Amino acid sequence: MLRILLLVFFVFILIVAPVAAGAESLINQVLFSRIVPEEHRLEGKAVLTLVDPRTAWPSEFSLAAQAAIDAVTVDDKPVPFTFANGRLRISIQSGAGTLTIVYRIRFDDPVAQDHVGIEDPSLGVTATIMPQGTFLSAASGWHPLPVNAKSRFRVTITGPTGLYGVTSGRLVGLETSETGSETTWQTQRPQSALALAAGYYQVERDTLGETQLLAFFSAENATLASGYLQSCREYLQLYQELFGPYPYAKFAVVENFYPTGYGFPGWTLLGSSVIRLPFIRTTSLPHEIAHTWWGNAVEIDYSSGNWGEGLATYVADYYLKELHAPAEALEYRRKILRDYAALIDVGDDLPLTAFRSRTSKRDQAVGYGKAAMVFHMLRNLIDDEAFWAGLKTVARDGIGKRYAWSDLQRHFEAASGMDLGTFFRQWIRRGGAPQLHLTDVSVMPVEDGWQVSGTILQDAPLYDLAVTLQVETANRKYNQSIGLAESQNCFLFTIAEHPVSLSVDPKSDLFRKLYPEEVPATVNDLRASRLPLVVVARGSEALLDASRDLLLGLQWHQSPVMNEDDYLVQRPTDRDLLVLGWPKSQELLLNLPDGFTVAERQVTIGGKLYSEADDVLFFVLPGHEANRVTGYFLPGSLAAARDTARRISHYGRYSTLAFHKGRNQIKTTWDPVGSPLKRLFTKDAMP
């Protein structure tokens, strides 16, 4: 009885609370959701009231199409309704106080047990209830949603003993007994829909000021919870300095039973296998925390392009490296450019306005990588103070609104006092990247030292660029920025010392097309291949089946297969190759870098020998023909091959991989051969 009185009191408080301007479309929802894992079923009851009782009720609500509606009442009296194709239509008279909907829904999207080769990070799962756990996306329709209106929610999730549910809002109740468990959440900000996860969790708590910090981990991973909460504290403190106040009452890290990395308003869902990885606390976790501002509190107008992934990538994956390891930040920028060069062909280079979500590595190279570089170039253009000030105003003014790239432009223009129209047009609305050329370089002695001159050119379509040039001497570096809005511009350095080198964009601050010489052969080149050919080394026929997961991960599972002897007879030159096993012919072994040898069934990398049955080597080299690559999969045994095959495609940015008992030992990228945008000056060659 006490709980019923408290609920009535709560609903009464929500109804009579002062109504803010524009609140006429706001609904209060009190949701009771019982999860029955063994039957894949959710039993729901939704009690809805208008924030402003003077406004009209919505006549239509969306709910999962497979739902069974048990009852619809208005002020405890049954009313007629229709329900078809996920649309619940109810005729409600003005002045009605409470709408109650009772329903049941079965959610059983299959969860793939083998994830290799699946590019979609959702694995195609929208909603599933299983004994292993529950995931119901905001798009699944697990609770009724008034069409064209937002709601505030109080959600109580019940289930078997030890099963706790997590959704948006502050945790206001958590109880368990021999008869079951119950979790209650209260949202502060209006939302269109809620996602929900549930599982048999152990719960750990902390606070940061008024913000709840929560971890819902399985017993197997419970020891990791305290470390995750400490990381949450650190990142939230940093981001509040950069973006302004944290927009939610809590941040929770929730374990999921299949490998995911989702960000929701005030919480993130990470797969069981994911949270055990040591680097996740410094990569995926801050990325998802950043999404609480960018994509959740400030929503994304997807019709004009998803800017949230690029921004989260920039302020998390990239910026944290810049803060703590500038050399790693430089390498991260270079890897973005290499990924784009390796994965994006002409015709794939869609504009950022066309990016919606990641379904492939190519999508990621554009929507995450290129977009992150756009924010980097914007920051360099308008300076640090204006950039972070602009983000603070976006976070403050955009909360609860749906923002497009044009809205971000508006805020950055206000913060910087600059017209950014050209910048946003060329980087957001246009696909591709500029191609630069360096020509007419000369070095001349002058009275006070040396002059270095030359011309920078760009291909059409033209960009408006600020290009950094650097002349290096034995003792210092001279930098100069020149504008390049037309097809070419000239430059001149006058320095006191002998020049050693000239470089264009030496710190990779500009998003541009790389030359083939600037792109080392990597696993990503195999992933991007349009003309793949698998070559099975003589005597390694059994390895083809053991390499199944490798071929799936590289998207080579439908590629033609040829044995070593047939390949040597036919010698196709228009293919990227993947050699499975230790080739018998030296003609299949390309030129290897210094310190890297392959002999018999052993490999030496940097003085370390790999020759045991538990060792696996994988490396990618430039092919015999221009613009082709050859990969080598050299396992010590079939068992080692099966154990490692599924892992290799996750190391897309690397050229060389070494594994021992399935654990990565080496991951390196070859040094670029050179760059047409760099000149070396020897004293013998200078006048």
ZAMARGU-4260 file (C-alpha; in steps of 0.2 Angstrom, whole numbers, plus 5000, padded with zeros to 4 digits):
<rodrens>
0) 5000/5000/5000 | 5014/5012/5004 | 5022/5009/4987 | 5005/5013/4978 | 5003/5029/4988
5) 5021/5034/4984 | 5018/5031/4966 | 5001/5041/4966 | 5010/5055/4975 | 5025/5055/4962
10) 5012/5056/4948 | 5003/5070/4956 | 5019/5080/4958 | 5024/5078/4940 | 5006/5084/4934
15) 5005/5099/4945 | 5023/5105/4943 | 5026/5121/4934 | 5025/5120/4915 | 5040/5127/4906
20) 5037/5136/4889 | 5035/5123/4875 | 5031/5109/4887 | 5014/5106/4879 | 5020/5090/4870
25) 5029/5083/4885 | 5022/5066/4892 | 5026/5059/4909 | 5028/5040/4908 | 5029/5028/4923
30) 5034/5011/4916 | 5034/4994/4924 | 5043/4981/4914 | 5045/4963/4920 | 5058/4953/4911
35) 5056/4934/4908 | 5072/4928/4901 | 5068/4910/4897 | 5053/4915/4887 | 5061/4930/4879
40) 5047/4941/4885 | 5044/4958/4892 | 5028/4961/4902 | 5024/4980/4902 | 5013/4992/4910
45) 5014/5011/4905 | 5005/5024/4915 | 5005/5041/4905 | 5000/5058/4910 | 5001/5075/4902
50) 5013/5088/4909 | 5001/5101/4905 | 4983/5094/4907 | 4976/5108/4896 | 4984/5101/4880
55) 4977/5088/4869 | 4982/5070/4870 | 4992/5062/4856 | 4980/5050/4846 | 4994/5039/4841
60) 5008/5029/4849 | 5022/5018/4842 | 5025/5001/4850 | 5034/4985/4844 | 5024/4978/4830
65) 5024/4960/4838 | 5017/4967/4854 | 5001/4960/4862 | 4990/4973/4869 | 4981/4967/4885
70) 4972/4983/4890 | 4970/5001/4887 | 4961/5012/4900 | 4959/5030/4902 | 4956/5035/4920
75) 4954/5016/4924 | 4940/5014/4911 | 4943/5003/4896 | 4943/5013/4879 | 4943/5007/4861
80) 4959/5006/4852 | 4967/4999/4836 | 4984/4992/4834 | 4992/4987/4818 | 5010/4988/4811
85) 5017/4995/4827 | 5004/5010/4828 | 4993/5011/4843 | 4978/5023/4840 | 4967/5028/4854
90) 4954/5041/4855 | 4956/5051/4871 | 4944/5065/4877 | 4952/5081/4882 | 4953/5083/4901
95) 4957/5064/4903 | 4970/5062/4918 | 4979/5045/4915 | 4981/5033/4901 | 4987/5016/4905
100) 4993/5003/4892 | 4996/4985/4897 | 5006/4974/4885 | 5017/4959/4881 | 5031/4958/4869
105) 5043/4944/4864 | 5060/4949/4859 | 5071/4936/4851 | 5083/4943/4838 | 5096/4930/4836
110) 5114/4935/4842 | 5127/4928/4831 | 5139/4916/4840 | 5153/4919/4827 | 5156/4937/4825
115) 5171/4936/4813 | 5168/4946/4797 | 5153/4955/4803 | 5156/4974/4800 | 5139/4980/4808
120) 5144/4984/4826 | 5126/4980/4831 | 5128/4962/4824 | 5110/4965/4817 | 5103/4965/4835
125) 5089/4977/4838 | 5081/4969/4853 | 5083/4952/4862 | 5079/4944/4879 | 5089/4929/4883
130) 5095/4920/4899 | 5112/4927/4895 | 5106/4945/4895 | 5094/4957/4888 | 5097/4972/4876
135) 5082/4982/4869 | 5087/4997/4858 | 5078/5013/4858 | 5072/5009/4841 | 5064/4992/4847
140) 5048/4999/4853 | 5049/4990/4870 | 5038/5004/4878 | 5024/5015/4870 | 5030/5031/4863
145) 5018/5046/4859 | 5021/5051/4840 | 5030/5068/4839 | 5032/5070/4857 | 5045/5067/4871
150) 5043/5060/4888 | 5050/5060/4905 | 5052/5043/4912 | 5051/5033/4929 | 5056/5015/4925
155) 5055/5000/4936 | 5062/4984/4929 | 5059/4968/4938 | 5066/4950/4935 | 5073/4935/4943
160) 5084/4936/4958 | 5100/4945/4953 | 5094/4952/4937 | 5096/4971/4936 | 5090/4982/4922
165) 5099/4998/4917 | 5092/5013/4907 | 5093/5031/4907 | 5091/5042/4922 | 5096/5042/4940
170) 5096/5026/4950 | 5082/5028/4963 | 5079/5010/4969 | 5088/4994/4969 | 5081/4979/4978
175) 5083/4960/4978 | 5076/4946/4987 | 5073/4927/4985 | 5058/4931/4975 | 5066/4943/4962
180) 5076/4959/4959 | 5070/4977/4955 | 5079/4992/4948 | 5071/5009/4947 | 5077/5024/4936
185) 5071/5042/4935 | 5075/5053/4920 | 5077/5072/4922 | 5078/5077/4904 | 5064/5074/4891
190) 5069/5060/4878 | 5061/5052/4863 | 5064/5034/4868 | 5074/5023/4880 | 5086/5009/4877
195) 5087/4995/4891 | 5100/4982/4896 | 5098/4969/4909 | 5108/4955/4916 | 5114/4946/4931
200) 5126/4959/4938 | 5136/4964/4953 | 5134/4983/4956 | 5148/4995/4962 | 5145/5013/4965
205) 5154/5030/4967 | 5150/5048/4965 | 5157/5064/4957 | 5149/5078/4965 | 5130/5075/4962
210) 5134/5063/4948 | 5131/5044/4951 | 5145/5033/4945 | 5139/5015/4943 | 5146/4999/4936
215) 5135/4984/4932 | 5147/4969/4929 | 5146/4951/4929 | 5153/4941/4943 | 5167/4935/4931
220) 5172/4953/4928 | 5167/4962/4944 | 5185/4965/4949 | 5187/4977/4935 | 5173/4988/4941
225) 5183/4999/4952 | 5196/5003/4939 | 5182/5008/4927 | 5174/5019/4939 | 5190/5028/4943
230) 5193/5031/4924 | 5175/5038/4923 | 5179/5050/4936 | 5195/5056/4927 | 5186/5058/4910
235) 5171/5067/4917 | 5182/5079/4926 | 5192/5083/4910 | 5177/5084/4899 | 5167/5095/4911
240) 5182/5107/4910 | 5182/5107/4891 | 5163/5106/4887 | 5154/5112/4902 | 5143/5103/4915
245) 5139/5085/4913 | 5121/5084/4906 | 5115/5068/4916 | 5112/5062/4934 | 5123/5047/4932
250) 5136/5038/4921 | 5135/5019/4921 | 5146/5006/4913 | 5136/4991/4909 | 5142/4974/4903
255) 5133/4966/4889 | 5133/4948/4884 | 5139/4950/4866 | 5153/4962/4860 | 5146/4979/4859
260) 5151/4997/4862 | 5136/5008/4863 | 5134/5025/4871 | 5117/5031/4878 | 5111/5046/4888
265) 5121/5043/4904 | 5127/5026/4901 | 5137/5014/4890 | 5135/4996/4886 | 5152/4986/4883
270) 5153/4968/4878 | 5160/4955/4891 | 5175/4951/4880 | 5178/4970/4876 | 5179/4976/4894
275) 5193/4964/4898 | 5204/4972/4886 | 5217/4983/4895 | 5216/4997/4882 | 5197/4999/4882
280) 5198/5011/4898 | 5208/5023/4888 | 5200/5021/4871 | 5182/5015/4870 | 5177/5021/4887
285) 5181/5040/4885 | 5174/5039/4867 | 5157/5033/4874 | 5158/5046/4889 | 5161/5060/4875
290) 5145/5054/4867 | 5135/5059/4882 | 5137/5076/4876 | 5139/5073/4857 | 5125/5063/4851
295) 5115/5061/4867 | 5112/5078/4876 | 5115/5087/4859 | 5106/5076/4847 | 5112/5073/4829
300) 5102/5078/4813 | 5106/5063/4803 | 5098/5069/4788 | 5113/5081/4786 | 5126/5069/4792
305) 5132/5062/4808 | 5145/5073/4815 | 5145/5065/4833 | 5156/5050/4829 | 5170/5062/4822
310) 5169/5073/4836 | 5169/5059/4849 | 5184/5052/4840 | 5193/5068/4840 | 5190/5073/4859
315) 5193/5055/4865 | 5203/5044/4854 | 5214/5058/4848 | 5215/5072/4860 | 5219/5061/4875
320) 5235/5056/4865 | 5239/5074/4862 | 5238/5078/4881 | 5249/5063/4886 | 5260/5058/4872
325) 5261/5071/4857 | 5271/5058/4847 | 5257/5046/4848 | 5245/5060/4843 | 5256/5063/4827
330) 5256/5045/4823 | 5237/5044/4825 | 5234/5058/4813 | 5245/5049/4800 | 5236/5033/4803
335) 5219/5042/4799 | 5227/5048/4782 | 5234/5030/4779 | 5217/5022/4783 | 5209/5034/4771
340) 5221/5030/4757 | 5221/5012/4760 | 5202/5010/4761 | 5194/5023/4750 | 5194/5022/4732
345) 5188/5034/4719 | 5169/5033/4720 | 5169/5028/4739 | 5174/5046/4745 | 5157/5051/4750
350) 5155/5068/4759 | 5152/5069/4777 | 5135/5075/4774 | 5131/5057/4768 | 5139/5048/4783
355) 5125/5041/4795 | 5134/5026/4804 | 5148/5014/4803 | 5143/4998/4794 | 5161/4995/4786
360) 5179/5000/4788 | 5176/5012/4773 | 5163/5021/4783 | 5174/5022/4798 | 5188/5030/4788
365) 5176/5044/4782 | 5164/5046/4797 | 5176/5044/4811 | 5194/5047/4803 | 5191/5061/4791
370) 5178/5070/4802 | 5191/5069/4817 | 5203/5078/4805 | 5191/5091/4800 | 5189/5096/4819
375) 5208/5096/4820 | 5209/5108/4805 | 5195/5118/4812 | 5204/5120/4829 | 5220/5125/4820
380) 5211/5138/4810 | 5201/5147/4823 | 5214/5143/4838 | 5211/5133/4854 | 5202/5146/4864
385) 5188/5149/4851 | 5187/5130/4847 | 5184/5125/4865 | 5173/5140/4868 | 5163/5135/4853
390) 5160/5117/4859 | 5155/5124/4876 | 5141/5134/4868 | 5136/5119/4857 | 5134/5109/4873
395) 5125/5123/4882 | 5113/5129/4869 | 5111/5113/4859 | 5105/5102/4874 | 5089/5093/4870
400) 5090/5099/4852 | 5094/5091/4836 | 5110/5099/4828 | 5116/5098/4810 | 5134/5102/4804
405) 5127/5120/4800 | 5123/5122/4818 | 5140/5118/4823 | 5147/5130/4810 | 5135/5144/4818
410) 5143/5142/4835 | 5161/5141/4829 | 5158/5157/4819 | 5151/5166/4834 | 5166/5160/4845
415) 5179/5164/4833 | 5172/5179/4824 | 5176/5171/4807 | 5166/5167/4792 | 5168/5148/4791
420) 5157/5145/4776 | 5171/5140/4764 | 5179/5129/4777 | 5163/5119/4780 | 5158/5118/4762
425) 5174/5110/4756 | 5176/5098/4770 | 5158/5093/4775 | 5148/5095/4758 | 5162/5089/4746
430) 5169/5071/4746 | 5187/5067/4744 | 5203/5076/4749 | 5215/5088/4741 | 5231/5082/4731
435) 5246/5092/4734 | 5262/5093/4723 | 5279/5101/4726 | 5289/5107/4712 | 5302/5119/4706
440) 5312/5118/4722 | 5329/5127/4722 | 5342/5131/4735 | 5353/5146/4732 | 5367/5154/4743
445) 5363/5172/4747 | 5373/5185/4756 | 5366/5181/4774 | 5364/5162/4771 | 5353/5152/4760
450) 5336/5154/4751 | 5325/5139/4748 | 5311/5142/4736 | 5298/5132/4726 | 5280/5130/4721
455) 5265/5121/4729 | 5252/5115/4717 | 5235/5106/4720 | 5224/5096/4708 | 5206/5101/4704
460) 5193/5103/4712 | 5202/5117/4722 | 5202/5119/4741 | 5206/5134/4751 | 5220/5128/4762
465) 5234/5134/4774 | 5249/5123/4770 | 5263/5122/4783 | 5281/5121/4775 | 5296/5116/4786
470) 5314/5119/4782 | 5326/5109/4793 | 5344/5113/4796 | 5357/5104/4807 | 5351/5115/4822
475) 5333/5120/4820 | 5317/5120/4810 | 5310/5134/4801 | 5291/5134/4798 | 5280/5144/4786
480) 5262/5144/4782 | 5256/5149/4765 | 5238/5150/4758 | 5233/5139/4744 | 5216/5144/4737
485) 5221/5143/4718 | 5230/5129/4708 | 5247/5135/4714 | 5257/5147/4726 | 5275/5150/4728
490) 5286/5151/4744 | 5303/5157/4749 | 5313/5154/4765 | 5328/5164/4769 | 5339/5156/4783
495) 5356/5158/4790 | 5361/5139/4790 | 5363/5126/4777 | 5346/5118/4774 | 5345/5099/4776
500) 5327/5096/4771 | 5311/5103/4765 | 5294/5096/4770 | 5276/5100/4766 | 5264/5097/4780
505) 5277/5089/4791 | 5265/5086/4806 | 5251/5079/4795 | 5239/5093/4801 | 5230/5093/4784
510) 5218/5080/4778 | 5225/5076/4761 | 5227/5062/4748 | 5243/5052/4752 | 5255/5046/4738
515) 5258/5028/4737 | 5275/5030/4743 | 5268/5038/4759 | 5257/5023/4763 | 5265/5007/4770
520) 5257/4991/4765 | 5245/4986/4780 | 5231/4974/4784 | 5219/4987/4778 | 5226/4986/4761
525) 5220/4968/4761 | 5203/4972/4768 | 5201/4985/4754 | 5206/4974/4740 | 5194/4973/4725
530) 5204/4959/4716 | 5209/4947/4729 | 5218/4930/4726 | 5222/4917/4739 | 5237/4907/4736
535) 5240/4891/4746 | 5258/4886/4748 | 5263/4869/4743 | 5260/4856/4757 | 5249/4868/4766
540) 5232/4863/4759 | 5225/4859/4777 | 5228/4877/4781 | 5214/4883/4770 | 5201/4877/4781
545) 5210/4883/4797 | 5211/4901/4789 | 5192/4902/4787 | 5190/4916/4801 | 5205/4925/4793
550) 5196/4926/4776 | 5180/4931/4784 | 5188/4945/4794 | 5197/4952/4778 | 5181/4950/4768
555) 5190/4937/4757 | 5179/4922/4760 | 5173/4923/4742 | 5189/4926/4734 | 5197/4913/4721
560) 5209/4901/4728 | 5225/4894/4719 | 5239/4883/4724 | 5257/4888/4724 | 5262/4878/4708
565) 5247/4884/4698 | 5251/4902/4703 | 5269/4900/4697 | 5263/4894/4680 | 5249/4907/4677
570) 5257/4922/4687 | 5242/4933/4687 | 5248/4951/4690 | 5232/4961/4693 | 5228/4953/4710
575) 5232/4957/4728 | 5238/4940/4736 | 5236/4932/4752 | 5249/4917/4754 | 5243/4904/4766
580) 5257/4894/4773 | 5276/4894/4770 | 5280/4895/4752 | 5292/4883/4744 | 5297/4895/4730
585) 5307/4910/4733 | 5298/4919/4719 | 5283/4920/4731 | 5294/4929/4745 | 5296/4947/4741
590) 5309/4959/4747 | 5309/4960/4766 | 5314/4975/4776 | 5331/4974/4786 | 5330/4964/4802
595) 5316/4953/4795 | 5320/4936/4788 | 5310/4921/4783 | 5319/4904/4781 | 5312/4887/4781
600) 5298/4887/4795 | 5305/4902/4805 | 5304/4921/4805 | 5316/4933/4813 | 5310/4950/4817
605) 5322/4963/4825 | 5333/4949/4831 | 5319/4939/4839 | 5316/4921/4832 | 5298/4914/4830
610) 5298/4896/4826 | 5287/4887/4839 | 5271/4878/4835 | 5262/4891/4845 | 5269/4906/4835
615) 5259/4914/4821 | 5267/4927/4809 | 5257/4939/4798 | 5264/4953/4787 | 5259/4963/4772
620) 5271/4969/4759 | 5270/4979/4742 | 5266/4967/4728 | 5276/4964/4712 | 5265/4976/4703
625) 5261/4994/4707 | 5247/4997/4719 | 5246/4978/4724 | 5250/4970/4740 | 5254/4953/4746
630) 5250/4946/4763 | 5258/4931/4772 | 5249/4920/4785 | 5263/4909/4793 | 5257/4899/4807
635) 5268/4886/4817 | 5253/4874/4817 | 5235/4872/4812 | 5230/4874/4830 | 5239/4890/4831
640) 5231/4896/4815 | 5214/4892/4820 | 5217/4901/4837 | 5224/4917/4829 | 5215/4919/4812
645) 5200/4928/4819 | 5211/4941/4827 | 5221/4948/4813 | 5208/4958/4804 | 5207/4969/4820
650) 5224/4975/4817 | 5221/4984/4801 | 5233/4998/4803 | 5248/4987/4805 | 5260/4979/4793
655) 5268/4965/4804 | 5260/4955/4817 | 5267/4941/4828 | 5257/4930/4840 | 5262/4917/4853
660) 5248/4906/4860 | 5235/4918/4853 | 5242/4934/4861 | 5249/4948/4851 | 5268/4950/4853
665) 5272/4962/4839 | 5262/4975/4829 | 5272/4987/4819 | 5270/4997/4803 | 5283/4998/4790
670) 5291/5015/4787 | 5285/5024/4772 | 5297/5023/4757 | 5297/5042/4755 | 5286/5056/4750
675) 5285/5067/4734 | 5282/5081/4747 | 5299/5080/4755 | 5316/5085/4748 | 5333/5081/4755
680) 5347/5093/4752 | 5365/5086/4752 | 5379/5098/4752 | 5387/5090/4737 | 5370/5094/4727
685) 5369/5112/4732 | 5377/5126/4723
</rodrens>
